[in-house]
Amino acid sequence: MIKLTTTEIAWIIGELDRNAAINTNAATNPEASTIEKGLLNLKAENLTSISNKLQKALDNGDKRIAII
């Protein structure tokens, strides 16, 4: 079993949020194609979703996270 501290999870959340912001900003680049913009926005949404799930686990004081 792998153990992560709440601090490590918080760092992961921070990096997910930072990368989501980078992708969102890159999607606003006028040189990006429509497909690129769509993919960047989708990636940002996915990163934000993962971040929110981990934050919810921290807020609830969950001790276990299922990997499915």
C-alpha positions as CSV (number, residue, x, y, z in Angstrom):
1,M,0.0,0.0,0.0
2,I,1.2,3.5,-0.8
3,K,0.7,6.2,1.8
4,L,0.5,9.9,1.0
5,T,0.3,12.7,3.6
6,T,-2.3,15.4,3.5
7,T,0.5,17.8,2.6
8,E,1.5,15.7,-0.4
9,I,-2.1,15.6,-1.6
10,A,-2.4,19.4,-1.1
11,W,0.8,19.8,-3.3
12,I,-0.8,17.6,-6.0
13,I,-4.0,19.7,-5.9
14,G,-1.9,22.8,-6.3
15,E,-0.1,21.4,-9.3
16,L,-3.3,20.2,-10.9
17,D,-4.8,23.7,-10.5
18,R,-1.7,25.3,-11.8
19,N,-1.7,23.1,-14.9
20,A,-5.4,23.7,-15.4
21,A,-4.8,27.4,-15.4
22,I,-1.9,27.1,-17.9
23,N,-4.1,25.1,-20.3
24,T,-7.0,27.5,-19.9
25,N,-4.6,30.4,-20.7
26,A,-3.1,28.6,-23.7
27,A,-6.6,28.0,-25.1
28,T,-7.0,31.8,-25.3
29,N,-4.0,32.1,-27.6
30,P,-5.2,33.4,-30.9
31,E,-2.6,31.3,-32.7
32,A,-4.1,28.1,-31.4
33,S,-6.4,26.2,-33.7
34,T,-10.0,25.4,-32.8
35,I,-9.1,21.8,-32.2
36,E,-6.2,22.8,-29.9
37,K,-8.4,25.2,-28.0
38,G,-11.0,22.5,-27.5
39,L,-8.4,20.0,-26.3
40,L,-6.7,22.4,-24.0
41,N,-10.1,23.4,-22.4
42,L,-11.0,19.7,-22.1
43,K,-7.7,18.9,-20.4
44,A,-8.2,21.9,-18.0
45,E,-11.7,20.6,-17.1
46,N,-10.3,17.2,-16.4
47,L,-7.5,18.5,-14.2
48,T,-9.9,20.7,-12.3
49,S,-12.3,17.8,-11.8
50,I,-9.5,15.6,-10.4
51,S,-8.3,18.5,-8.2
52,N,-11.8,19.0,-6.8
53,K,-12.2,15.3,-6.0
54,L,-9.0,15.2,-4.1
55,Q,-9.8,18.5,-2.3
56,K,-13.2,17.0,-1.3
57,A,-11.4,13.9,0.1
58,L,-9.1,16.2,2.2
59,D,-12.0,18.4,3.4
60,N,-14.0,15.3,4.4
61,G,-11.0,13.9,6.3
62,D,-11.1,10.7,4.2
63,K,-8.4,8.3,5.0
64,R,-8.8,6.1,1.8
65,I,-9.1,6.9,-1.8
66,A,-10.3,4.2,-4.2
67,I,-8.5,3.7,-7.5
68,I,-11.0,2.2,-10.0
